[in-house]
Amino acid sequence: MLRPHTARLVGASLAFLVKDSPSWVMPAIAAVIVDTVVRGGAVGSLAVWGAAGLAILALNYPFSMLFVRITSGITRGLAVDLRNALTERLQRMSIGFHNRQSAAAVQNKVVRDVENVELLMQQSLPTLLGSSFTLIGAIVLTAVNVPAFVPVFLVTVPLSAILVRWIRSRATVRNESFRREVEFYSAGVGEMAALIPITRGHGLEQVETQRLRVRAERVRVAGRELDSLNGRFLAVSWVSYQVLGLICLVSAASLAISGVLPITPGQVVLLSTYFTVLTNAIVMLLNSAPVFSRGLESVRSISEVMADPDLEINEGRAVVDSVDGALSLQNVSFRYPDAPRPALEGIDLEIAAGETVAFVGPSGGGKSTLLNLVLGFVRPTEGRVLLDGRDMNELDLRTMRSFVSVVPQESVLFEGTIRDNVAYGLADADDDRVLAALAGANALDILELHGDGLDAVVGDRGTRLSGGQRQRLAIARALIRDPRVLILDEATSALDSVSEAKVRDALTQLFRDRTTLIVAHRLSTIREADRIAVIERGRIVEIGEHDELLTRNGHFARLAARQIS
């Protein structure tokens, strides 16, 4: 993703070279000025060198702004490109991928990992360029002025870097300990928030406060130990740098006085300054290591998504431009990866267009898996699923799903108005269509309870609505699309008896003229289904009409009896 910005990166590097040049050019100018003073040179030459220094310093501001403008454009653009690429990729990943990944992990990749890549570009690039140019510039100018002193730099500067690295490695254990204590305390705070109803209900406020007080004390102790170690690190580092700098200064001065090397007073200043500059450049590189490591780890995290092959492939497959709704499952079996047994096995089922079929049975029997097969979220490991006589493996499922509406077990609403949630994805849906869908879901009373009508805000994930209200809005969202295939996965599970009765009456009318598949535990919601299939351990063990199944006194009758009891 950086490749298209190669030319701009080169331009940014050149701009940085010019704007940062005073850090390694000014010591050379200072050395000439000192030598001019020592020799008793002309004041005019000082003015010339002073003007040269001012000219170099004046270049810093415009080239700094040029560097910031270029790198900011690249960095911010890269962040947007990464987030857009991740979003597009996540939309193409299979449902199996999303079942394996938690929502928090996905959110972290899109938000925090991209943010770490931004920081990598913003902080590490200037440090890397600055340190590299300073090292090269200082060593080159030293080689020009005092070539015999270059080996000294090549020995003492790495020694200072090794010293810093050794001291910092001693802090690793303390940093790790402090981080773990903070994470342990954060986990305790999360538990406290979740347990507040239990804590208050049992009068355990003091117990919970004491539990967190103990964890907070452990954070304090670990923090003090870390602060003490960091203080020693800063003190030892400062003394070490000063000692090494003093050694360099005394060594250069001794060589100048003894005449062993032809070094002028100005060059003594030059060498001393360059030693400090070079040491600081190494330290800057070491200090940027955590940001660099964190950025690379985030790059690896993003790459896990971008390189994952678990995609839903629709390119090149037949576009679906109309759907009647006839479904055929022919000897269908499906096994989840690493599962001990198939979730579905040997399913043969013909569903006519416009027919309503309900699926019941114990949890884990395979009902939701069957719906996922019909939606194309998972592919059969054996057998075929046909839609209007066409194998779904050969269809562009994105176009097929435009004729399908789904109401999941848990209603999913987003921050926005009632209108936004019901008409989600339908830019041409006017208020009349929204109101008609709400009426179809028996949800118009929600508008009466919230004074803003369709403009009422539902809150984050619908927190301003009851469970029944959220579910009825989810049903309205499905109905506004006037689907040819309607799928209800425990769509009334969150409703109280009054809301369930309202929705059941509405659904009885809406089932007509469209193929409807229902998964339900409440048998009262499927009484009007054309057929009811009982699924146990991945197989259809019984199928028929409601009253017919009751008279058989089989699996369905036992389920009904248990529910009544």
C-alpha positions as a printed NumPy array, in Angstrom:
array([[  0.   ,   0.   ,   0.   ],
       [  3.037,   2.265,   0.38 ],
       [  4.313,   1.481,  -3.11 ],
       [  2.187,   4.15 ,  -4.868],
       [  3.722,   6.755,  -2.52 ],
       [  7.363,   5.87 ,  -3.307],
       [  8.093,   9.145,  -5.112],
       [  6.517,  11.195,  -2.314],
       [  8.516,   9.257,   0.303],
       [ 11.718,  10.071,  -1.576],
       [ 10.668,  13.729,  -1.701],
       [  9.904,  13.697,   2.032],
       [ 13.328,  12.17 ,   2.736],
       [ 15.076,  14.892,   0.737],
       [ 13.061,  17.571,   2.54 ],
       [ 14.043,  16.042,   5.88 ],
       [ 17.705,  15.952,   4.794],
       [ 17.648,  19.701,   4.152],
       [ 15.634,  20.681,   7.233],
       [ 17.754,  18.497,   9.553],
       [ 21.114,  19.456,   8.053],
       [ 21.879,  22.094,  10.753],
       [ 22.316,  19.313,  13.342],
       [ 25.454,  18.05 ,  11.609],
       [ 26.523,  21.122,   9.553],
       [ 26.45 ,  23.71 ,  12.352],
       [ 29.207,  21.983,  14.418],
       [ 31.496,  22.255,  11.375],
       [ 30.698,  25.984,  11.044],
       [ 31.256,  26.415,  14.78 ],
       [ 34.674,  24.747,  14.441],
       [ 35.718,  27.143,  11.651],
       [ 34.573,  30.149,  13.713],
       [ 36.553,  28.928,  16.78 ],
       [ 39.668,  28.417,  14.674],
       [ 39.235,  31.898,  13.162],
       [ 39.112,  33.383,  16.657],
       [ 42.158,  31.404,  17.815],
       [ 44.166,  32.483,  14.753],
       [ 43.027,  36.074,  15.109],
       [ 41.344,  36.073,  11.722],
       [ 39.356,  38.852,  10.109],
       [ 35.952,  39.819,  11.472],
       [ 34.617,  39.759,   7.919],
       [ 35.205,  36.025,   7.665],
       [ 33.19 ,  35.535,  10.871],
       [ 30.332,  37.45 ,   9.267],
       [ 30.491,  35.195,   6.203],
       [ 30.357,  32.037,   8.288],
       [ 27.631,  33.526,  10.471],
       [ 25.559,  34.325,   7.397],
       [ 26.11 ,  30.773,   6.125],
       [ 24.851,  29.417,   9.449],
       [ 21.783,  31.65 ,   9.33 ],
       [ 21.019,  30.553,   5.779],
       [ 21.174,  26.892,   6.77 ],
       [ 18.988,  27.515,   9.842],
       [ 16.491,  29.467,   7.735],
       [ 15.98 ,  26.422,   5.534],
       [ 14.642,  24.449,   8.478],
       [ 11.159,  25.987,   8.653],
       [ 10.013,  25.704,   5.016],
       [ 11.456,  22.232,   4.583],
       [ 10.011,  21.128,   7.933],
       [  6.557,  22.181,   6.763],
       [  7.139,  20.481,   3.406],
       [  8.152,  17.267,   5.186],
       [  5.102,  17.401,   7.482],
       [  2.759,  18.11 ,   4.578],
       [  4.064,  15.179,   2.535],
       [  4.279,  12.638,   5.368],
       [  0.928,  13.679,   6.83 ],
       [ -0.725,  13.145,   3.473],
       [  0.896,   9.724,   3.142],
       [  0.203,   8.647,   6.744],
       [ -3.418,   9.808,   6.929],
       [ -4.112,   8.47 ,   3.464],
       [ -2.531,   5.144,   4.357],
       [ -4.714,   4.909,   7.48 ],
       [ -7.868,   5.535,   5.461],
       [ -6.763,   3.05 ,   2.796],
       [ -6.007,   0.418,   5.436],
       [ -9.339,   0.875,   7.213],
       [-11.256,   0.809,   3.935],
       [ -9.349,  -2.274,   2.769],
       [ -9.967,  -4.027,   6.088],
       [-13.67 ,  -3.148,   6.014],
       [-14.03 ,  -4.397,   2.457],
       [-12.11 ,  -7.576,   3.277],
       [-14.169,  -8.236,   6.414],
       [-17.356,  -7.897,   4.378],
       [-16.055, -10.611,   2.05 ],
       [-14.884, -12.992,   4.772],
       [-16.994, -16.056,   5.377],
       [-19.377, -16.336,   8.308],
       [-17.065, -19.04 ,   9.637],
       [-14.283, -16.474,   9.943],
       [-16.53 , -14.082,  11.848],
       [-17.704, -16.886,  14.127],
       [-14.064, -17.56 ,  15.023],
       [-13.232, -13.888,  15.576],
       [-14.735, -11.893,  18.413],
       [-16.271,  -8.523,  17.578],
       [-13.773,  -6.877,  19.939],
       [-10.827,  -8.427,  18.052],
       [-12.174,  -7.225,  14.699],
       [-12.76 ,  -3.738,  16.079],
       [ -9.237,  -3.678,  17.493],
       [ -7.75 ,  -4.494,  14.087],
       [ -9.677,  -1.743,  12.308],
       [ -9.153,   0.922,  14.98 ],
       [ -6.131,   0.285,  17.214],
       [ -3.901,  -1.664,  14.844],
       [ -4.282,   0.937,  12.097],
       [ -3.631,   3.638,  14.696],
       [ -0.371,   1.876,  15.64 ],
       [  0.656,   1.821,  11.976],
       [ -0.018,   5.575,  11.862],
       [  2.205,   6.064,  14.919],
       [  4.865,   3.901,  13.293],
       [  4.888,   6.247,  10.293],
       [  4.598,   9.458,  12.315],
       [  7.241,   8.715,  14.951],
       [  9.593,   6.116,  13.538],
       [ 10.109,   7.676,  10.09 ],
       [ 11.447,  11.044,  11.383],
       [ 13.579,   9.237,  13.973],
       [ 14.967,   6.819,  11.417],
       [ 15.707,   9.558,   8.883],
       [ 17.12 ,  11.944,  11.48 ],
       [ 19.392,   9.357,  13.068],
       [ 20.548,   7.982,   9.713],
       [ 21.339,  11.374,   8.19 ],
       [ 23.032,  12.526,  11.4  ],
       [ 25.221,   9.419,  11.568],
       [ 26.177,   9.677,   7.912],
       [ 26.689,  13.465,   7.956],
       [ 28.691,  13.546,  11.178],
       [ 30.975,  10.667,  10.197],
       [ 31.519,  12.06 ,   6.676],
       [ 32.421,  15.539,   7.985],
       [ 34.649,  13.986,  10.649],
       [ 36.373,  11.931,   7.923],
       [ 36.926,  15.16 ,   5.949],
       [ 38.217,  17.213,   8.874],
       [ 39.892,  14.673,  11.215],
       [ 39.969,  11.303,   9.436],
       [ 42.181,   9.765,  12.118],
       [ 39.38 ,  10.218,  14.712],
       [ 36.757,   8.204,  12.795],
       [ 37.849,   4.869,  14.389],
       [ 37.289,   6.421,  17.829],
       [ 33.677,   7.171,  16.913],
       [ 33.238,   3.717,  15.444],
       [ 34.192,   2.227,  18.843],
       [ 32.802,   4.648,  21.458],
       [ 29.393,   5.323,  19.858],
       [ 28.445,   1.602,  19.663],
       [ 29.695,   1.228,  23.253],
       [ 27.293,   3.938,  24.391],
       [ 24.486,   2.232,  22.483],
       [ 25.294,  -1.124,  24.125],
       [ 25.284,   0.569,  27.533],
       [ 21.828,   2.031,  26.919],
       [ 20.533,  -1.297,  25.63 ],
       [ 21.868,  -3.143,  28.68 ],
       [ 20.313,  -0.701,  31.131],
       [ 16.948,  -0.772,  29.354],
       [ 16.898,  -4.565,  29.288],
       [ 17.073,  -4.502,  33.091],
       [ 13.773,  -2.586,  33.103],
       [ 11.94 ,  -5.122,  30.94 ],
       [ 10.937,  -7.38 ,  33.83 ],
       [  9.646,  -4.458,  35.923],
       [  7.688,  -3.058,  32.97 ],
       [  6.116,  -6.467,  32.368],
       [  5.216,  -6.809,  36.041],
       [  3.603,  -3.361,  36.15 ],
       [  1.642,  -4.03 ,  32.945],
       [  0.289,  -7.293,  34.343],
       [ -0.779,  -5.648,  37.592],
       [ -2.597,  -2.9  ,  35.661],
       [ -4.342,  -5.513,  33.494],
       [ -5.283,  -7.473,  36.644],
       [ -6.735,  -4.312,  38.192],
       [ -8.602,  -3.442,  34.962],
       [-10.139,  -6.912,  34.938],
       [-11.262,  -6.348,  38.519],
       [-12.919,  -3.049,  37.587],
       [-14.771,  -4.794,  34.748],
       [-15.943,  -7.504,  37.14 ],
       [-17.068,  -4.867,  39.633],
       [-19.184,  -3.124,  36.997],
       [-20.804,  -6.409,  35.972],
       [-21.419,  -7.488,  39.578],
       [-22.97 ,  -4.249,  40.827],
       [-26.557,  -5.642,  40.837],
       [-25.365,  -8.69 ,  42.834],
       [-23.11 ,  -6.615,  45.082],
       [-25.825,  -4.105,  45.933],
       [-28.5  ,  -6.784,  46.201],
       [-26.521,  -8.688,  48.84 ],
       [-25.05 ,  -5.688,  50.663],
       [-21.478,  -6.586,  49.686],
       [-20.255,  -3.097,  48.811],
       [-17.438,  -3.156,  51.36 ],
       [-16.294,  -6.606,  50.268],
       [-16.038,  -5.482,  46.639],
       [-14.332,  -2.212,  47.62 ],
       [-11.738,  -4.111,  49.659],
       [-11.121,  -6.557,  46.814],
       [-10.286,  -3.698,  44.446],
       [ -8.308,  -1.877,  47.132],
       [ -5.951,  -4.865,  47.365],
       [ -5.459,  -4.866,  43.596],
       [ -4.897,  -1.092,  43.539],
       [ -2.203,  -1.491,  46.206],
       [ -0.416,  -4.055,  44.066],
       [ -0.446,  -1.558,  41.174],
       [  1.004,   1.113,  43.481],
       [  3.868,  -1.139,  44.642],
       [  4.705,  -2.277,  41.113],
       [  4.543,   1.327,  39.896],
       [  6.921,   2.568,  42.588],
       [  9.416,  -0.169,  41.776],
       [  9.222,   0.732,  38.11 ],
       [  9.625,   4.465,  38.832],
       [ 12.671,   3.751,  40.992],
       [ 14.263,   1.652,  38.271],
       [ 13.511,   4.282,  35.609],
       [ 15.056,   6.935,  37.85 ],
       [ 18.245,   4.892,  38.183],
       [ 18.218,   4.346,  34.421],
       [ 17.962,   8.06 ,  33.68 ],
       [ 20.679,   8.932,  36.202],
       [ 23.109,   6.241,  35.029],
       [ 22.419,   7.098,  31.396],
       [ 23.05 ,  10.803,  31.925],
       [ 26.28 ,  10.218,  33.854],
       [ 27.452,   7.668,  31.291],
       [ 26.845,  10.02 ,  28.368],
       [ 28.629,  12.869,  30.133],
       [ 31.603,  10.676,  31.059],
       [ 31.947,   9.34 ,  27.522],
       [ 31.587,  12.871,  26.121],
       [ 34.2  ,  14.152,  28.554],
       [ 36.542,  11.316,  27.583],
       [ 36.088,  12.221,  23.943],
       [ 36.689,  15.917,  24.629],
       [ 39.807,  15.279,  26.769],
       [ 41.162,  12.795,  24.248],
       [ 40.769,  15.22 ,  21.348],
       [ 42.291,  18.063,  23.388],
       [ 45.21 ,  15.872,  24.476],
       [ 45.927,  14.885,  20.898],
       [ 45.797,  18.541,  19.869],
       [ 48.161,  19.686,  22.649],
       [ 50.593,  16.81 ,  22.264],
       [ 50.711,  17.23 ,  18.519],
       [ 50.186,  13.493,  17.96 ],
       [ 47.42 ,  14.473,  15.524],
       [ 47.168,  17.82 ,  13.736],
       [ 43.899,  18.837,  15.452],
       [ 42.929,  22.508,  15.784],
       [ 40.902,  23.908,  18.716],
       [ 37.899,  24.201,  16.447],
       [ 38.189,  20.55 ,  15.531],
       [ 38.28 ,  19.631,  19.221],
       [ 34.914,  21.358,  19.571],
       [ 33.749,  19.628,  16.4  ],
       [ 34.682,  16.152,  17.634],
       [ 33.144,  16.685,  21.065],
       [ 29.902,  17.969,  19.564],
       [ 29.728,  15.17 ,  17.016],
       [ 30.196,  12.542,  19.718],
       [ 27.167,  13.949,  21.545],
       [ 25.185,  14.175,  18.323],
       [ 26.027,  10.612,  17.328],
       [ 25.226,   9.24 ,  20.796],
       [ 21.875,  11.017,  20.827],
       [ 21.084,   9.6  ,  17.378],
       [ 21.694,   6.055,  18.652],
       [ 19.594,   6.722,  21.748],
       [ 16.744,   8.068,  19.618],
       [ 16.795,   4.879,  17.555],
       [ 16.687,   2.733,  20.7  ],
       [ 13.881,   4.821,  22.194],
       [ 11.785,   4.34 ,  19.062],
       [ 12.113,   0.561,  19.26 ],
       [  8.874,   0.031,  21.301],
       [  6.831,   2.087,  18.819],
       [  8.48 ,   0.279,  15.925],
       [  7.813,  -3.149,  17.469],
       [  4.211,  -2.27 ,  18.269],
       [  3.695,  -0.995,  14.736],
       [  5.13 ,  -4.157,  13.169],
       [  2.957,  -6.312,  15.432],
       [ -0.079,  -4.363,  14.23 ],
       [  1.026,  -4.85 ,  10.631],
       [  1.109,  -8.595,  11.302],
       [ -2.328,  -8.406,  12.92 ],
       [ -3.785,  -6.588,   9.899],
       [ -2.093,  -9.075,   7.581],
       [ -3.924, -11.935,   9.326],
       [ -7.148, -10.542,   7.864],
       [ -5.804,  -9.369,   4.518],
       [ -4.105, -12.711,   3.816],
       [ -6.771, -15.031,   5.267],
       [ -8.112, -17.199,   2.41 ],
       [-11.472, -17.876,   4.106],
       [-13.454, -15.727,   1.667],
       [-16.933, -16.014,   0.219],
       [-16.176, -16.136,  -3.504],
       [-18.9  , -14.636,  -5.712],
       [-16.892, -13.281,  -8.636],
       [-17.705, -14.981, -11.922],
       [-20.806, -16.741, -10.621],
       [-24.318, -16.424, -12.019],
       [-26.176, -13.236, -11.052],
       [-29.63 , -13.78 ,  -9.543],
       [-32.122, -11.229, -10.904],
       [-35.337, -12.885,  -9.692],
       [-36.383, -15.417,  -7.057],
       [-39.543, -17.509,  -6.782],
       [-38.495, -19.092,  -3.496],
       [-38.471, -22.852,  -4.154],
       [-35.763, -24.567,  -2.085],
       [-34.409, -28.085,  -2.348],
       [-31.96 , -29.731,   0.038],
       [-30.631, -32.934,  -1.515],
       [-28.773, -35.33 ,   0.821],
       [-27.191, -32.326,   2.571],
       [-24.599, -32.858,   5.294],
       [-22.416, -30.317,   7.049],
       [-19.609, -30.702,   9.562],
       [-17.907, -27.786,  11.32 ],
       [-14.094, -27.917,  11.351],
       [-12.768, -30.169,  14.135],
       [-16.322, -31.095,  15.207],
       [-16.697, -34.692,  16.494],
       [-19.853, -35.303,  14.413],
       [-21.778, -33.607,  11.597],
       [-24.087, -30.729,  12.517],
       [-26.42 , -31.917,   9.742],
       [-26.472, -35.3  ,   8.084],
       [-28.445, -36.644,   5.128],
       [-31.049, -33.842,   4.963],
       [-33.566, -34.248,   2.117],
       [-36.221, -31.532,   2.041],
       [-38.308, -29.923,  -0.687],
       [-39.832, -26.498,   0.097],
       [-42.273, -25.076,  -2.42 ],
       [-42.29 , -21.378,  -3.318],
       [-44.529, -19.528,  -0.878],
       [-44.526, -22.343,   1.681],
       [-43.918, -21.751,   5.392],
       [-41.774, -24.374,   7.083],
       [-40.869, -24.303,  10.771],
       [-37.947, -26.125,  12.37 ],
       [-38.089, -27.198,  16.001],
       [-36.063, -29.443,  18.23 ],
       [-33.526, -29.399,  21.064],
       [-30.695, -26.85 ,  21.152],
       [-27.683, -27.94 ,  19.137],
       [-29.783, -30.089,  16.858],
       [-28.775, -28.222,  13.677],
       [-31.683, -25.821,  13.09 ],
       [-29.609, -22.632,  12.779],
       [-27.007, -24.463,  10.691],
       [-29.742, -25.396,   8.223],
       [-30.734, -21.718,   7.912],
       [-27.089, -20.791,   7.353],
       [-26.916, -23.309,   4.521],
       [-29.994, -21.797,   2.887],
       [-28.437, -18.33 ,   3.188],
       [-25.146, -19.598,   1.773],
       [-23.237, -18.582,   4.899],
       [-21.805, -22.097,   4.97 ],
       [-21.453, -24.622,   2.147],
       [-22.57 , -28.25 ,   2.385],
       [-19.764, -30.724,   2.941],
       [-21.975, -33.2  ,   1.078],
       [-25.068, -32.817,  -1.088],
       [-26.575, -29.756,  -2.757],
       [-28.83 , -26.822,  -1.903],
       [-30.946, -25.627,  -4.846],
       [-32.793, -22.321,  -5.203],
       [-35.442, -22.405,  -7.905],
       [-33.691, -25.451,  -9.333],
       [-30.225, -23.806,  -9.466],
       [-27.297, -25.051,  -7.408],
       [-26.415, -22.277,  -4.931],
       [-22.709, -23.098,  -5.344],
       [-23.009, -21.623,  -8.821],
       [-24.845, -18.42 ,  -7.817],
       [-23.62 , -14.974,  -6.822],
       [-24.977, -15.123,  -3.284],
       [-24.791, -11.346,  -2.812],
       [-27.397, -10.87 ,  -5.539],
       [-29.447, -13.776,  -4.197],
       [-29.616, -12.257,  -0.721],
       [-31.19 ,  -9.074,  -2.057],
       [-34.377, -11.158,  -2.277],
       [-34.008, -12.473,   1.289],
       [-34.758, -10.909,   4.672],
       [-33.459, -12.262,   7.952],
       [-34.593, -11.65 ,  11.526],
       [-31.895, -13.14 ,  13.795],
       [-32.298, -14.495,  17.297],
       [-30.729, -11.364,  18.789],
       [-32.005,  -8.138,  17.271],
       [-29.195,  -5.911,  16.004],
       [-29.856,  -2.17 ,  16.01 ],
       [-27.377,   0.667,  15.6  ],
       [-27.199,   4.194,  16.993],
       [-29.685,   6.209,  14.969],
       [-33.387,   6.863,  14.512],
       [-36.214,   4.391,  14.115],
       [-36.356,   5.394,  10.44 ],
       [-32.627,   4.723,   9.974],
       [-32.857,   1.271,  11.516],
       [-35.957,   0.116,   9.652],
       [-34.828,   1.475,   6.249],
       [-31.22 ,   0.357,   6.693],
       [-29.556,   0.159,   3.273],
       [-32.626,   1.401,   1.367],
       [-31.904,   4.944,   0.209],
       [-35.205,   5.146,  -1.679],
       [-37.449,   4.071,   1.229],
       [-39.878,   6.898,   2.046],
       [-41.754,   7.34 ,   5.314],
       [-44.842,   5.587,   3.954],
       [-42.846,   2.409,   3.368],
       [-41.29 ,   2.643,   6.819],
       [-44.674,   3.113,   8.46 ],
       [-46.137,   0.217,   6.476],
       [-43.315,  -2.053,   7.654],
       [-43.821,  -0.932,  11.253],
       [-47.526,  -1.623,  10.915],
       [-46.767,  -5.06 ,   9.507],
       [-44.623,  -5.82 ,  12.546],
       [-47.291,  -4.393,  14.878],
       [-44.694,  -1.822,  15.975],
       [-46.557,   1.46 ,  15.462],
       [-47.107,   1.717,  19.198],
       [-43.346,   2.303,  19.567],
       [-43.803,   5.65 ,  17.79 ],
       [-46.491,   6.623,  20.274],
       [-44.232,   5.855,  23.227],
       [-41.423,   8.02 ,  21.814],
       [-42.528,  11.558,  21.059],
       [-40.217,  12.095,  18.078],
       [-41.948,   9.453,  15.944],
       [-39.718,   8.092,  13.192],
       [-36.985,  10.494,  14.301],
       [-36.804,   8.953,  17.789],
       [-33.251,   7.786,  18.549],
       [-33.046,   4.144,  19.611],
       [-29.682,   4.487,  21.407],
       [-26.547,   2.399,  21.071],
       [-27.696,  -1.124,  20.101],
       [-31.26 ,  -0.064,  20.842],
       [-30.689,   0.518,  24.566],
       [-33.62 ,   2.984,  24.752],
       [-36.052,   0.261,  23.704],
       [-37.301,  -2.855,  25.413],
       [-36.339,  -6.295,  24.106],
       [-39.728,  -6.728,  22.503],
       [-39.571,  -3.312,  20.838],
       [-36.104,  -4.029,  19.448],
       [-37.245,  -7.325,  17.997],
       [-40.297,  -5.807,  16.365],
       [-38.106,  -3.129,  14.734],
       [-35.848,  -5.911,  13.448],
       [-38.906,  -7.62 ,  11.953],
       [-39.99 ,  -4.329,  10.365],
       [-36.502,  -3.981,   8.849],
       [-36.951,  -7.388,   7.228],
       [-40.455,  -6.69 ,   6.003],
       [-39.715,  -3.34 ,   4.337],
       [-37.692,  -5.235,   1.744],
       [-40.753,  -7.284,   0.724],
       [-38.564, -10.402,   0.444],
       [-39.273, -13.519,  -1.574],
       [-37.656, -15.587,   1.19 ],
       [-38.147, -14.664,   4.852],
       [-35.992, -16.297,   7.529],
       [-36.88 , -15.983,  11.217],
       [-34.332, -17.425,  13.652],
       [-36.038, -17.373,  17.069],
       [-37.548, -14.042,  16.03 ],
       [-40.021, -13.969,  18.946],
       [-37.69 , -15.287,  21.633],
       [-37.203, -11.843,  23.216],
       [-40.88 , -10.9  ,  23.246],
       [-43.236, -10.915,  26.183],
       [-46.601, -12.601,  25.747],
       [-48.357,  -9.373,  24.675],
       [-45.696,  -8.447,  22.097],
       [-45.502, -12.038,  20.887],
       [-49.242, -12.067,  20.241],
       [-48.956,  -8.821,  18.241],
       [-46.118, -10.124,  16.11 ],
       [-47.701, -13.541,  15.633],
       [-50.89 , -11.974,  14.285],
       [-48.855,  -9.847,  11.86 ],
       [-46.655, -12.734,  10.716],
       [-49.66 , -14.922,   9.942],
       [-50.592, -12.48 ,   7.168],
       [-47.01 , -11.853,   6.067],
       [-46.153, -15.505,   5.557],
       [-48.43 , -15.548,   2.527],
       [-46.929, -15.322,  -0.96 ],
       [-43.341, -15.734,   0.242],
       [-41.215, -18.68 ,   1.27 ],
       [-40.722, -18.52 ,   5.042],
       [-38.366, -20.552,   7.187],
       [-38.801, -20.315,  10.944],
       [-36.708, -21.625,  13.811],
       [-38.643, -21.456,  17.053],
       [-38.632, -22.885,  20.567],
       [-42.052, -21.422,  21.376],
       [-44.368, -23.772,  19.528],
       [-47.206, -21.258,  19.743],
       [-45.467, -19.092,  17.134],
       [-45.474, -21.815,  14.45 ],
       [-49.041, -23.097,  14.691],
       [-49.899, -21.575,  11.295],
       [-46.866, -23.042,   9.494],
       [-47.64 , -25.239,   6.481],
       [-45.229, -27.858,   7.77 ],
       [-43.16 , -28.378,  10.89 ],
       [-39.861, -30.31 ,  10.809],
       [-38.4  , -31.731,  14.002],
       [-34.581, -31.812,  13.883],
       [-32.561, -33.833,  16.373],
       [-28.84 , -34.576,  16.224],
       [-28.594, -33.208,  12.687],
       [-31.432, -35.227,  11.161],
       [-35.08 , -34.555,  10.337],
       [-36.829, -37.108,  12.521],
       [-40.391, -35.953,  11.877],
       [-42.208, -33.592,   9.522],
       [-45.836, -32.672,   8.919],
       [-48.631, -30.233,   9.801],
       [-49.145, -29.048,  13.366],
       [-52.29 , -31.034,  14.176],
       [-51.037, -34.068,  12.267],
       [-47.834, -34.181,  14.304],
       [-49.749, -33.902,  17.56 ],
       [-51.911, -36.881,  16.667],
       [-48.84 , -39.005,  15.853],
       [-47.769, -38.74 ,  19.485],
       [-44.132, -38.662,  18.376],
       [-41.222, -36.257,  18.787],
       [-43.25 , -33.09 ,  18.206],
       [-46.009, -34.187,  20.582],
       [-43.435, -34.783,  23.319],
       [-41.93 , -31.333,  22.724],
       [-45.384, -29.752,  22.962],
       [-46.207, -31.673,  26.134],
       [-42.965, -30.588,  27.816],
       [-43.583, -26.962,  26.878],
       [-47.133, -27.028,  28.231],
       [-45.978, -28.607,  31.457]])
